[in-house]
Structures are given as structure tokens and as C-alpha cells.
Amino acid sequence: MIHPIIDELATQYAGKLKCYKLNTDESPSTATRYGIRSIPTVMIFKNGEKKDTVIGAVPKSTLTTSIEKFV
């Protein structure tokens, strides 16, 4: 559901950020490590530190606002 938006943002911010997708069914320990309880969850990291989390199928504008705080 949010996959196409993430792809658009990866293109829009090419060279400024990297987007990774994680299948929580295949990597439950990673989901537990970061406290992911709902899908989709978008986490924003800067210099290896988690800075923000957006939970749920939100509009592109919401994700863009979160990204812009850290780019």
C-alpha cells in the first residue's frame, strides 16, 4: 500500500537518503529490536540513530514532512 510512495520518495531524494524495506515476517528479531508493532511503519535514521517513526498508511506529504526535518 505504501510501497509506491516509498519508491517515489527514494527517487525524489536520490543522493540525500537511502530507502530500505524489511519484511517483518522474515526478520522478526529486527522488528522486535525497533519496536515495530504495526505495518506499515516508516523509520527515519540519521547517522545510524533513529530520529522519527511514522506508523500507518499515511499520505506522501506526511512522509515528506518527516524527511525534510532531517535532510
All heavy atoms as TSV, in Angstrom:
chain	resi	resn	atom	element	x	y	z
A	1	MET	N	N	0.816	-1.199	0.000
A	1	MET	CA	C	0.000	0.000	0.000
A	1	MET	C	C	0.863	1.268	0.000
A	1	MET	O	O	0.593	2.209	-0.723
A	1	MET	CB	C	-0.920	-0.078	1.223
A	1	MET	CG	C	-1.793	1.090	1.430
A	1	MET	SD	S	-2.934	1.010	2.838
A	1	MET	CE	C	-3.018	-0.682	3.305
A	2	ILE	N	N	1.904	1.283	0.808
A	2	ILE	CA	C	2.776	2.456	0.895
A	2	ILE	C	C	4.015	2.310	0.005
A	2	ILE	O	O	4.748	3.258	-0.216
A	2	ILE	CB	C	3.150	2.708	2.375
A	2	ILE	CG1	C	3.617	4.138	2.574
A	2	ILE	CG2	C	4.160	1.715	2.855
A	2	ILE	CD1	C	3.701	4.537	4.025
A	3	HIS	N	N	4.198	1.114	-0.514
A	3	HIS	CA	C	5.357	0.789	-1.356
A	3	HIS	C	C	5.586	1.799	-2.493
A	3	HIS	O	O	6.713	2.291	-2.653
A	3	HIS	CB	C	5.187	-0.633	-1.890
A	3	HIS	CG	C	6.304	-1.127	-2.733
A	3	HIS	ND1	N	7.345	-1.835	-2.210
A	3	HIS	CD2	C	6.545	-1.011	-4.058
A	3	HIS	CE1	C	8.184	-2.132	-3.185
A	3	HIS	NE2	N	7.710	-1.647	-4.314
A	4	PRO	N	N	4.572	2.157	-3.292
A	4	PRO	CA	C	4.807	3.112	-4.375
A	4	PRO	C	C	5.246	4.496	-3.885
A	4	PRO	O	O	6.063	5.155	-4.525
A	4	PRO	CB	C	3.453	3.204	-5.088
A	4	PRO	CG	C	2.669	2.033	-4.650
A	4	PRO	CD	C	3.206	1.631	-3.312
A	5	ILE	N	N	4.744	4.907	-2.729
A	5	ILE	CA	C	5.134	6.210	-2.175
A	5	ILE	C	C	6.598	6.188	-1.764
A	5	ILE	O	O	7.346	7.140	-2.017
A	5	ILE	CB	C	4.230	6.590	-0.987
A	5	ILE	CG1	C	2.797	6.784	-1.466
A	5	ILE	CG2	C	4.745	7.845	-0.283
A	5	ILE	CD1	C	1.784	6.943	-0.352
A	6	ILE	N	N	7.032	5.107	-1.150
A	6	ILE	CA	C	8.438	4.975	-0.743
A	6	ILE	C	C	9.339	5.009	-1.980
A	6	ILE	O	O	10.385	5.659	-1.974
A	6	ILE	CB	C	8.664	3.686	0.076
A	6	ILE	CG1	C	7.851	3.720	1.373
A	6	ILE	CG2	C	10.138	3.460	0.357
A	6	ILE	CD1	C	8.222	4.818	2.340
A	7	ASP	N	N	8.928	4.328	-3.046
A	7	ASP	CA	C	9.706	4.353	-4.287
A	7	ASP	C	C	9.808	5.768	-4.851
A	7	ASP	O	O	10.867	6.188	-5.307
A	7	ASP	CB	C	9.100	3.405	-5.323
A	7	ASP	CG	C	9.307	1.942	-4.967
A	7	ASP	OD1	O	10.185	1.640	-4.130
A	7	ASP	OD2	O	8.583	1.092	-5.538
A	8	GLU	N	N	8.706	6.514	-4.815
A	8	GLU	CA	C	8.723	7.903	-5.290
A	8	GLU	C	C	9.675	8.755	-4.452
A	8	GLU	O	O	10.440	9.556	-4.988
A	8	GLU	CB	C	7.325	8.514	-5.210
A	8	GLU	CG	C	6.358	8.053	-6.251
A	8	GLU	CD	C	4.985	8.689	-6.062
A	8	GLU	OE1	O	4.914	9.866	-5.645
A	8	GLU	OE2	O	3.988	7.996	-6.323
A	9	LEU	N	N	9.606	8.598	-3.143
A	9	LEU	CA	C	10.477	9.375	-2.257
A	9	LEU	C	C	11.941	9.007	-2.451
A	9	LEU	O	O	12.814	9.877	-2.401
A	9	LEU	CB	C	10.055	9.175	-0.802
A	9	LEU	CG	C	8.711	9.798	-0.424
A	9	LEU	CD1	C	8.274	9.329	0.953
A	9	LEU	CD2	C	8.772	11.311	-0.484
A	10	ALA	N	N	12.227	7.730	-2.686
A	10	ALA	CA	C	13.611	7.307	-2.937
A	10	ALA	C	C	14.155	7.994	-4.178
A	10	ALA	O	O	15.314	8.416	-4.202
A	10	ALA	CB	C	13.667	5.794	-3.088
A	11	THR	N	N	13.324	8.121	-5.195
A	11	THR	CA	C	13.736	8.813	-6.421
A	11	THR	C	C	13.867	10.312	-6.177
A	11	THR	O	O	14.845	10.940	-6.587
A	11	THR	CB	C	12.712	8.545	-7.552
A	11	THR	OG1	O	12.642	7.133	-7.768
A	11	THR	CG2	C	13.108	9.235	-8.831
A	12	GLN	N	N	12.892	10.879	-5.503
A	12	GLN	CA	C	12.873	12.324	-5.234
A	12	GLN	C	C	14.075	12.765	-4.411
A	12	GLN	O	O	14.635	13.828	-4.643
A	12	GLN	CB	C	11.579	12.677	-4.500
A	12	GLN	CG	C	11.413	14.130	-4.152
A	12	GLN	CD	C	10.095	14.397	-3.431
A	12	GLN	OE1	O	9.136	13.650	-3.566
A	12	GLN	NE2	N	10.054	15.455	-2.662
A	13	TYR	N	N	14.482	11.946	-3.462
A	13	TYR	CA	C	15.588	12.297	-2.570
A	13	TYR	C	C	16.867	11.519	-2.893
A	13	TYR	O	O	17.721	11.362	-2.022
A	13	TYR	CB	C	15.187	12.055	-1.118
A	13	TYR	CG	C	14.182	13.055	-0.598
A	13	TYR	CD1	C	12.822	12.763	-0.602
A	13	TYR	CD2	C	14.582	14.295	-0.126
A	13	TYR	CE1	C	11.883	13.673	-0.135
A	13	TYR	CE2	C	13.667	15.213	0.342
A	13	TYR	CZ	C	12.320	14.900	0.338
A	13	TYR	OH	O	11.397	15.817	0.806
A	14	ALA	N	N	16.994	11.078	-4.111
A	14	ALA	CA	C	18.192	10.324	-4.525
A	14	ALA	C	C	19.445	11.126	-4.190
A	14	ALA	O	O	19.529	12.326	-4.455
A	14	ALA	CB	C	18.129	10.019	-6.010
A	15	GLY	N	N	20.403	10.461	-3.578
A	15	GLY	CA	C	21.639	11.117	-3.184
A	15	GLY	C	C	21.567	11.772	-1.816
A	15	GLY	O	O	22.587	12.168	-1.261
A	16	LYS	N	N	20.356	11.908	-1.267
A	16	LYS	CA	C	20.186	12.528	0.044
A	16	LYS	C	C	19.766	11.522	1.108
A	16	LYS	O	O	19.985	11.738	2.287
A	16	LYS	CB	C	19.132	13.636	-0.024
A	16	LYS	CG	C	19.534	14.800	-0.886
A	16	LYS	CD	C	18.458	15.862	-0.866
A	16	LYS	CE	C	18.864	17.041	-1.730
A	16	LYS	NZ	N	17.842	18.088	-1.709
A	17	LEU	N	N	19.119	10.434	0.672
A	17	LEU	CA	C	18.714	9.396	1.603
A	17	LEU	C	C	18.660	8.067	0.904
A	17	LEU	O	O	18.650	7.983	-0.315
A	17	LEU	CB	C	17.364	9.725	2.272
A	17	LEU	CG	C	16.102	9.790	1.420
A	17	LEU	CD1	C	15.546	8.419	1.123
A	17	LEU	CD2	C	15.043	10.586	2.169
A	18	LYS	N	N	18.638	7.022	1.706
A	18	LYS	CA	C	18.512	5.660	1.192
A	18	LYS	C	C	17.269	5.048	1.804
A	18	LYS	O	O	16.991	5.246	2.988
A	18	LYS	CB	C	19.734	4.825	1.568
A	18	LYS	CG	C	21.009	5.324	0.939
A	18	LYS	CD	C	22.186	4.491	1.382
A	18	LYS	CE	C	23.467	5.071	0.828
A	18	LYS	NZ	N	24.631	4.309	1.264
A	19	CYS	N	N	16.525	4.313	1.001
A	19	CYS	CA	C	15.317	3.640	1.474
A	19	CYS	C	C	15.541	2.135	1.477
A	19	CYS	O	O	16.056	1.586	0.505
A	19	CYS	CB	C	14.129	3.978	0.567
A	19	CYS	SG	S	13.647	5.698	0.631
A	20	TYR	N	N	15.151	1.512	2.560
A	20	TYR	CA	C	15.254	0.070	2.696
A	20	TYR	C	C	13.901	-0.467	3.131
A	20	TYR	O	O	13.191	0.180	3.897
A	20	TYR	CB	C	16.307	-0.311	3.743
A	20	TYR	CG	C	17.693	0.157	3.390
A	20	TYR	CD1	C	18.173	1.370	3.848
A	20	TYR	CD2	C	18.512	-0.623	2.585
A	20	TYR	CE1	C	19.443	1.807	3.512
A	20	TYR	CE2	C	19.786	-0.201	2.248
A	20	TYR	CZ	C	20.248	1.017	2.706
A	20	TYR	OH	O	21.501	1.448	2.389
A	21	LYS	N	N	13.576	-1.640	2.654
A	21	LYS	CA	C	12.328	-2.294	3.035
A	21	LYS	C	C	12.667	-3.573	3.779
A	21	LYS	O	O	13.597	-4.287	3.414
A	21	LYS	CB	C	11.495	-2.595	1.799
A	21	LYS	CG	C	11.095	-1.337	1.055
A	21	LYS	CD	C	10.492	-1.653	-0.286
A	21	LYS	CE	C	10.411	-0.370	-1.084
A	21	LYS	NZ	N	10.367	-0.604	-2.499
A	22	LEU	N	N	11.891	-3.853	4.802
A	22	LEU	CA	C	12.118	-5.030	5.628
A	22	LEU	C	C	10.820	-5.811	5.743
A	22	LEU	O	O	9.786	-5.244	6.088
A	22	LEU	CB	C	12.581	-4.604	7.028
A	22	LEU	CG	C	12.712	-5.719	8.053
A	22	LEU	CD1	C	13.970	-6.523	7.784
A	22	LEU	CD2	C	12.745	-5.140	9.456
A	23	ASN	N	N	10.892	-7.092	5.463
A	23	ASN	CA	C	9.755	-7.977	5.657
A	23	ASN	C	C	9.824	-8.471	7.095
A	23	ASN	O	O	10.701	-9.258	7.449
A	23	ASN	CB	C	9.807	-9.141	4.671
A	23	ASN	CG	C	8.624	-10.059	4.778
A	23	ASN	OD1	O	8.069	-10.257	5.856
A	23	ASN	ND2	N	8.225	-10.633	3.652
A	24	THR	N	N	8.893	-8.010	7.924
A	24	THR	CA	C	8.951	-8.355	9.348
A	24	THR	C	C	8.653	-9.826	9.611
A	24	THR	O	O	9.048	-10.347	10.650
A	24	THR	CB	C	7.982	-7.477	10.162
A	24	THR	OG1	O	6.663	-7.613	9.639
A	24	THR	CG2	C	8.411	-6.023	10.129
A	25	ASP	N	N	7.971	-10.492	8.674
A	25	ASP	CA	C	7.746	-11.934	8.829
A	25	ASP	C	C	9.046	-12.709	8.667
A	25	ASP	O	O	9.251	-13.738	9.297
A	25	ASP	CB	C	6.724	-12.440	7.814
A	25	ASP	CG	C	5.327	-11.922	8.093
A	25	ASP	OD1	O	5.012	-11.665	9.270
A	25	ASP	OD2	O	4.559	-11.766	7.128
A	26	GLU	N	N	9.934	-12.198	7.806
A	26	GLU	CA	C	11.223	-12.848	7.568
A	26	GLU	C	C	12.297	-12.411	8.564
A	26	GLU	O	O	13.308	-13.087	8.710
A	26	GLU	CB	C	11.695	-12.558	6.144
A	26	GLU	CG	C	10.803	-13.161	5.080
A	26	GLU	CD	C	11.196	-12.763	3.670
A	26	GLU	OE1	O	12.210	-12.042	3.492
A	26	GLU	OE2	O	10.476	-13.154	2.735
A	27	SER	N	N	12.084	-11.278	9.216
A	27	SER	CA	C	13.072	-10.741	10.159
A	27	SER	C	C	12.400	-10.293	11.459
A	27	SER	O	O	12.443	-9.112	11.815
A	27	SER	CB	C	13.796	-9.554	9.518
A	27	SER	OG	O	14.404	-9.913	8.325
A	28	PRO	N	N	11.777	-11.216	12.168
A	28	PRO	CA	C	11.050	-10.812	13.384
A	28	PRO	C	C	11.952	-10.217	14.467
A	28	PRO	O	O	11.512	-9.360	15.229
A	28	PRO	CB	C	10.387	-12.101	13.857
A	28	PRO	CG	C	11.178	-13.197	13.235
A	28	PRO	CD	C	11.704	-12.650	11.936
A	29	SER	N	N	13.206	-10.623	14.524
A	29	SER	CA	C	14.091	-10.075	15.557
A	29	SER	C	C	14.375	-8.593	15.320
A	29	SER	O	O	14.480	-7.817	16.269
A	29	SER	CB	C	15.393	-10.865	15.635
A	29	SER	OG	O	16.099	-10.774	14.417
A	30	THR	N	N	14.473	-8.197	14.060
A	30	THR	CA	C	14.690	-6.786	13.742
A	30	THR	C	C	13.447	-5.977	14.097
A	30	THR	O	O	13.551	-4.876	14.651
A	30	THR	CB	C	15.044	-6.603	12.259
A	30	THR	OG1	O	16.199	-7.388	11.971
A	30	THR	CG2	C	15.322	-5.153	11.926
A	31	ALA	N	N	12.279	-6.518	13.790
A	31	ALA	CA	C	11.026	-5.846	14.138
A	31	ALA	C	C	10.922	-5.660	15.647
A	31	ALA	O	O	10.545	-4.589	16.135
A	31	ALA	CB	C	9.843	-6.642	13.605
A	32	THR	N	N	11.294	-6.674	16.397
A	32	THR	CA	C	11.268	-6.590	17.854
A	32	THR	C	C	12.275	-5.566	18.350
A	32	THR	O	O	11.981	-4.760	19.235
A	32	THR	CB	C	11.564	-7.967	18.478
A	32	THR	OG1	O	10.573	-8.890	18.023
A	32	THR	CG2	C	11.561	-7.910	19.990
A	33	ARG	N	N	13.454	-5.576	17.765
A	33	ARG	CA	C	14.519	-4.653	18.179
A	33	ARG	C	C	14.085	-3.199	18.077
A	33	ARG	O	O	14.421	-2.372	18.923
A	33	ARG	CB	C	15.749	-4.891	17.304
A	33	ARG	CG	C	16.887	-3.961	17.567
A	33	ARG	CD	C	18.056	-4.291	16.677
A	33	ARG	NE	N	19.109	-3.321	16.812
A	33	ARG	CZ	C	20.097	-3.184	15.982
A	33	ARG	NH1	N	20.190	-3.976	14.926
A	33	ARG	NH2	N	21.020	-2.283	16.165
A	34	TYR	N	N	13.319	-2.875	17.036
A	34	TYR	CA	C	12.896	-1.497	16.818
A	34	TYR	C	C	11.461	-1.230	17.261
A	34	TYR	O	O	10.928	-0.155	17.038
A	34	TYR	CB	C	13.085	-1.111	15.349
A	34	TYR	CG	C	14.540	-0.981	14.994
A	34	TYR	CD1	C	15.188	-1.967	14.258
A	34	TYR	CD2	C	15.287	0.104	15.429
A	34	TYR	CE1	C	16.541	-1.867	13.949
A	34	TYR	CE2	C	16.635	0.215	15.139
A	34	TYR	CZ	C	17.247	-0.774	14.398
A	34	TYR	OH	O	18.578	-0.666	14.106
A	35	GLY	N	N	10.840	-2.198	17.910
A	35	GLY	CA	C	9.510	-1.990	18.460
A	35	GLY	C	C	8.418	-1.838	17.418
A	35	GLY	O	O	7.429	-1.153	17.659
A	36	ILE	N	N	8.581	-2.478	16.270
A	36	ILE	CA	C	7.581	-2.391	15.213
A	36	ILE	C	C	6.413	-3.300	15.572
A	36	ILE	O	O	6.557	-4.501	15.687
A	36	ILE	CB	C	8.179	-2.789	13.846
A	36	ILE	CG1	C	9.303	-1.826	13.478
A	36	ILE	CG2	C	7.104	-2.823	12.770
A	36	ILE	CD1	C	10.119	-2.248	12.280
A	37	ARG	N	N	5.256	-2.684	15.745
A	37	ARG	CA	C	4.059	-3.439	16.119
A	37	ARG	C	C	2.966	-3.312	15.065
A	37	ARG	O	O	2.016	-4.072	15.078
A	37	ARG	CB	C	3.539	-2.947	17.461
A	37	ARG	CG	C	4.498	-3.244	18.586
A	37	ARG	CD	C	3.863	-2.962	19.937
A	37	ARG	NE	N	4.791	-3.248	21.004
A	37	ARG	CZ	C	5.559	-2.357	21.585
A	37	ARG	NH1	N	5.521	-1.109	21.210
A	37	ARG	NH2	N	6.381	-2.707	22.558
A	38	SER	N	N	3.078	-2.313	14.216
A	38	SER	CA	C	2.080	-2.084	13.166
A	38	SER	C	C	2.776	-1.968	11.826
A	38	SER	O	O	3.901	-1.481	11.735
A	38	SER	CB	C	1.320	-0.785	13.436
A	38	SER	OG	O	0.625	-0.852	14.640
A	39	ILE	N	N	2.060	-2.409	10.803
A	39	ILE	CA	C	2.597	-2.337	9.448
A	39	ILE	C	C	1.602	-1.567	8.604
A	39	ILE	O	O	0.408	-1.854	8.678
A	39	ILE	CB	C	2.815	-3.753	8.890
A	39	ILE	CG1	C	3.845	-4.462	9.748
A	39	ILE	CG2	C	3.246	-3.708	7.442
A	39	ILE	CD1	C	4.069	-5.901	9.399
A	40	PRO	N	N	2.039	-0.591	7.846
A	40	PRO	CA	C	3.430	-0.198	7.626
A	40	PRO	C	C	3.961	0.732	8.715
A	40	PRO	O	O	3.214	1.494	9.304
A	40	PRO	CB	C	3.376	0.531	6.289
A	40	PRO	CG	C	2.011	1.117	6.230
A	40	PRO	CD	C	1.129	0.147	6.965
A	41	THR	N	N	5.244	0.633	8.949
A	41	THR	CA	C	5.971	1.547	9.818
A	41	THR	C	C	7.166	2.060	9.033
A	41	THR	O	O	7.923	1.282	8.468
A	41	THR	CB	C	6.462	0.833	11.099
A	41	THR	OG1	O	5.331	0.426	11.858
A	41	THR	CG2	C	7.334	1.738	11.941
A	42	VAL	N	N	7.320	3.371	9.003
A	42	VAL	CA	C	8.459	4.001	8.340
A	42	VAL	C	C	9.318	4.626	9.432
A	42	VAL	O	O	8.830	5.399	10.257
A	42	VAL	CB	C	8.005	5.085	7.334
A	42	VAL	CG1	C	9.203	5.811	6.746
A	42	VAL	CG2	C	7.150	4.472	6.235
A	43	MET	N	N	10.589	4.249	9.430
A	43	MET	CA	C	11.522	4.800	10.414
A	43	MET	C	C	12.569	5.622	9.684
A	43	MET	O	O	13.062	5.212	8.643
A	43	MET	CB	C	12.188	3.681	11.203
A	43	MET	CG	C	11.205	2.823	11.937
A	43	MET	SD	S	12.025	1.509	12.800
A	43	MET	CE	C	11.460	1.858	14.427
A	44	ILE	N	N	12.901	6.757	10.262
A	44	ILE	CA	C	13.902	7.642	9.678
A	44	ILE	C	C	15.117	7.643	10.603
A	44	ILE	O	O	14.995	7.901	11.803
A	44	ILE	CB	C	13.341	9.063	9.501
A	44	ILE	CG1	C	12.147	9.006	8.542
A	44	ILE	CG2	C	14.425	10.009	8.994
A	44	ILE	CD1	C	11.382	10.287	8.420
A	45	PHE	N	N	16.258	7.313	10.015
A	45	PHE	CA	C	17.527	7.283	10.745
A	45	PHE	C	C	18.448	8.347	10.182
A	45	PHE	O	O	18.434	8.624	8.983
A	45	PHE	CB	C	18.213	5.928	10.574
A	45	PHE	CG	C	17.504	4.794	11.254
A	45	PHE	CD1	C	16.411	4.169	10.675
A	45	PHE	CD2	C	17.957	4.333	12.482
A	45	PHE	CE1	C	15.766	3.112	11.290
A	45	PHE	CE2	C	17.322	3.269	13.112
A	45	PHE	CZ	C	16.225	2.664	12.520
A	46	LYS	N	N	19.246	8.928	11.041
A	46	LYS	CA	C	20.300	9.847	10.600
A	46	LYS	C	C	21.557	9.486	11.378
A	46	LYS	O	O	21.533	9.411	12.615
A	46	LYS	CB	C	19.913	11.303	10.864
A	46	LYS	CG	C	20.932	12.274	10.322
A	46	LYS	CD	C	20.426	13.684	10.327
A	46	LYS	CE	C	21.443	14.588	9.652
A	46	LYS	NZ	N	20.932	15.942	9.533
A	47	ASN	N	N	22.623	9.226	10.639
A	47	ASN	CA	C	23.893	8.808	11.240
A	47	ASN	C	C	23.713	7.586	12.141
A	47	ASN	O	O	24.316	7.489	13.198
A	47	ASN	CB	C	24.539	9.961	12.009
A	47	ASN	CG	C	24.858	11.134	11.123
A	47	ASN	OD1	O	25.272	10.967	9.984
A	47	ASN	ND2	N	24.648	12.337	11.631
A	48	GLY	N	N	22.856	6.661	11.709
A	48	GLY	CA	C	22.644	5.419	12.429
A	48	GLY	C	C	21.725	5.519	13.635
A	48	GLY	O	O	21.484	4.530	14.311
A	49	GLU	N	N	21.208	6.690	13.913
A	49	GLU	CA	C	20.337	6.897	15.068
A	49	GLU	C	C	18.899	7.118	14.608
A	49	GLU	O	O	18.649	7.932	13.715
A	49	GLU	CB	C	20.822	8.117	15.856
A	49	GLU	CG	C	20.030	8.408	17.095
A	49	GLU	CD	C	20.535	9.659	17.820
A	49	GLU	OE1	O	21.698	10.051	17.626
A	49	GLU	OE2	O	19.740	10.244	18.559
A	50	LYS	N	N	17.963	6.413	15.231
A	50	LYS	CA	C	16.561	6.576	14.866
A	50	LYS	C	C	16.088	7.953	15.295
A	50	LYS	O	O	16.226	8.336	16.445
A	50	LYS	CB	C	15.706	5.491	15.517
A	50	LYS	CG	C	14.251	5.549	15.080
A	50	LYS	CD	C	13.453	4.345	15.514
A	50	LYS	CE	C	13.112	4.428	16.968
A	50	LYS	NZ	N	12.107	3.450	17.400
A	51	LYS	N	N	15.550	8.700	14.331
A	51	LYS	CA	C	15.110	10.066	14.595
A	51	LYS	C	C	13.597	10.217	14.612
A	51	LYS	O	O	13.072	11.070	15.312
A	51	LYS	CB	C	15.686	11.015	13.534
A	51	LYS	CG	C	17.188	11.117	13.535
A	51	LYS	CD	C	17.652	11.819	14.778
A	51	LYS	CE	C	19.136	12.098	14.754
A	51	LYS	NZ	N	19.584	12.793	15.943
A	52	ASP	N	N	12.889	9.444	13.801
A	52	ASP	CA	C	11.447	9.610	13.696
A	52	ASP	C	C	10.816	8.302	13.238
A	52	ASP	O	O	11.475	7.478	12.609
A	52	ASP	CB	C	11.114	10.720	12.695
A	52	ASP	CG	C	9.707	11.281	12.853
A	52	ASP	OD1	O	8.989	10.880	13.786
A	52	ASP	OD2	O	9.314	12.138	12.028
A	53	THR	N	N	9.556	8.120	13.571
A	53	THR	CA	C	8.790	6.952	13.155
A	53	THR	C	C	7.414	7.417	12.709
A	53	THR	O	O	6.784	8.229	13.381
A	53	THR	CB	C	8.629	5.953	14.316
A	53	THR	OG1	O	9.926	5.566	14.779
A	53	THR	CG2	C	7.872	4.713	13.885
A	54	VAL	N	N	6.976	6.910	11.562
A	54	VAL	CA	C	5.641	7.196	11.049
A	54	VAL	C	C	4.931	5.854	10.917
A	54	VAL	O	O	5.406	4.966	10.222
A	54	VAL	CB	C	5.698	7.919	9.686
A	54	VAL	CG1	C	4.304	8.196	9.175
A	54	VAL	CG2	C	6.505	9.213	9.789
A	55	ILE	N	N	3.804	5.726	11.595
A	55	ILE	CA	C	3.076	4.460	11.612
A	55	ILE	C	C	1.783	4.609	10.831
A	55	ILE	O	O	1.052	5.579	10.997
A	55	ILE	CB	C	2.787	4.025	13.055
A	55	ILE	CG1	C	4.106	3.822	13.814
A	55	ILE	CG2	C	1.948	2.755	13.085
A	55	ILE	CD1	C	3.946	3.618	15.292
A	56	GLY	N	N	1.540	3.629	9.983
A	56	GLY	CA	C	0.289	3.600	9.230
A	56	GLY	C	C	0.467	4.035	7.789
A	56	GLY	O	O	1.505	4.537	7.394
A	57	ALA	N	N	-0.584	3.820	7.020
A	57	ALA	CA	C	-0.586	4.213	5.605
A	57	ALA	C	C	-0.946	5.688	5.530
A	57	ALA	O	O	-2.108	6.068	5.530
A	57	ALA	CB	C	-1.578	3.365	4.825
A	58	VAL	N	N	0.080	6.517	5.512
A	58	VAL	CA	C	-0.104	7.969	5.522
A	58	VAL	C	C	0.139	8.535	4.132
A	58	VAL	O	O	0.788	7.897	3.296
A	58	VAL	CB	C	0.851	8.626	6.547
A	58	VAL	CG1	C	0.533	8.169	7.955
A	58	VAL	CG2	C	2.296	8.352	6.215
A	59	PRO	N	N	-0.337	9.744	3.872
A	59	PRO	CA	C	-0.087	10.353	2.565
A	59	PRO	C	C	1.387	10.730	2.378
A	59	PRO	O	O	2.136	10.881	3.359
A	59	PRO	CB	C	-0.969	11.603	2.561
A	59	PRO	CG	C	-1.420	11.817	3.953
A	59	PRO	CD	C	-1.197	10.558	4.720
A	60	LYS	N	N	1.770	10.884	1.145
A	60	LYS	CA	C	3.149	11.245	0.806
A	60	LYS	C	C	3.579	12.526	1.520
A	60	LYS	O	O	4.714	12.637	1.973
A	60	LYS	CB	C	3.275	11.408	-0.717
A	60	LYS	CG	C	4.670	11.713	-1.186
A	60	LYS	CD	C	4.723	11.838	-2.693
A	60	LYS	CE	C	6.107	12.234	-3.172
A	60	LYS	NZ	N	6.141	12.397	-4.631
A	61	SER	N	N	2.672	13.476	1.646
A	61	SER	CA	C	3.003	14.755	2.289
A	61	SER	C	C	3.450	14.561	3.737
A	61	SER	O	O	4.344	15.260	4.217
A	61	SER	CB	C	1.818	15.713	2.219
A	61	SER	OG	O	0.693	15.164	2.873
A	62	THR	N	N	2.856	13.610	4.429
A	62	THR	CA	C	3.244	13.332	5.817
A	62	THR	C	C	4.667	12.792	5.880
A	62	THR	O	O	5.468	13.220	6.719
A	62	THR	CB	C	2.262	12.325	6.454
A	62	THR	OG1	O	0.947	12.868	6.409
A	62	THR	CG2	C	2.644	12.006	7.893
A	63	LEU	N	N	4.993	11.883	4.991
A	63	LEU	CA	C	6.350	11.334	4.958
A	63	LEU	C	C	7.359	12.397	4.538
A	63	LEU	O	O	8.452	12.477	5.109
A	63	LEU	CB	C	6.406	10.126	4.013
A	63	LEU	CG	C	5.598	8.909	4.475
A	63	LEU	CD1	C	5.613	7.844	3.390
A	63	LEU	CD2	C	6.138	8.361	5.767
A	64	THR	N	N	6.993	13.217	3.573
A	64	THR	CA	C	7.877	14.285	3.112
A	64	THR	C	C	8.187	15.245	4.256
A	64	THR	O	O	9.344	15.645	4.464
A	64	THR	CB	C	7.249	15.049	1.927
A	64	THR	OG1	O	7.020	14.129	0.870
A	64	THR	CG2	C	8.152	16.161	1.438
A	65	THR	N	N	7.191	15.604	5.031
A	65	THR	CA	C	7.395	16.499	6.179
A	65	THR	C	C	8.362	15.887	7.177
A	65	THR	O	O	9.266	16.572	7.686
A	65	THR	CB	C	6.041	16.805	6.869
A	65	THR	OG1	O	5.179	17.434	5.918
A	65	THR	CG2	C	6.211	17.692	8.073
A	66	SER	N	N	8.206	14.602	7.451
A	66	SER	CA	C	9.122	13.935	8.381
A	66	SER	C	C	10.541	13.877	7.843
A	66	SER	O	O	11.498	14.111	8.568
A	66	SER	CB	C	8.620	12.509	8.660
A	66	SER	OG	O	7.413	12.556	9.367
A	67	ILE	N	N	10.687	13.585	6.563
A	67	ILE	CA	C	12.004	13.514	5.936
A	67	ILE	C	C	12.691	14.871	5.942
A	67	ILE	O	O	13.879	14.980	6.256
A	67	ILE	CB	C	11.892	12.954	4.500
A	67	ILE	CG1	C	11.486	11.487	4.540
A	67	ILE	CG2	C	13.190	13.157	3.722
A	67	ILE	CD1	C	11.058	10.926	3.202
A	68	GLU	N	N	11.944	15.905	5.609
A	68	GLU	CA	C	12.525	17.253	5.482
A	68	GLU	C	C	13.145	17.748	6.782
A	68	GLU	O	O	14.040	18.585	6.754
A	68	GLU	CB	C	11.471	18.246	4.991
A	68	GLU	CG	C	11.158	18.123	3.523
A	68	GLU	CD	C	12.328	18.493	2.608
A	68	GLU	OE1	O	13.126	19.403	2.982
A	68	GLU	OE2	O	12.453	17.892	1.532
A	69	LYS	N	N	12.700	17.242	7.912
A	69	LYS	CA	C	13.268	17.646	9.201
A	69	LYS	C	C	14.736	17.235	9.329
A	69	LYS	O	O	15.478	17.834	10.095
A	69	LYS	CB	C	12.496	16.991	10.348
A	69	LYS	CG	C	11.094	17.458	10.538
A	69	LYS	CD	C	10.525	16.744	11.772
A	69	LYS	CE	C	9.081	16.398	11.585
A	69	LYS	NZ	N	8.580	15.547	12.690
A	70	PHE	N	N	15.125	16.199	8.578
A	70	PHE	CA	C	16.446	15.601	8.791
A	70	PHE	C	C	17.363	15.621	7.575
A	70	PHE	O	O	18.506	15.196	7.666
A	70	PHE	CB	C	16.282	14.164	9.285
A	70	PHE	CG	C	15.416	14.071	10.511
A	70	PHE	CD1	C	14.114	13.609	10.437
A	70	PHE	CD2	C	15.901	14.493	11.736
A	70	PHE	CE1	C	13.304	13.550	11.552
A	70	PHE	CE2	C	15.100	14.437	12.866
A	70	PHE	CZ	C	13.809	13.973	12.773
A	71	VAL	N	N	16.876	16.097	6.449
A	71	VAL	CA	C	17.700	16.107	5.230
A	71	VAL	C	C	18.488	17.403	5.160
A	71	VAL	O	O	18.056	18.438	5.501
A	71	VAL	CB	C	16.836	15.945	3.965
A	71	VAL	CG1	C	17.716	15.909	2.724
A	71	VAL	CG2	C	16.007	14.705	4.039
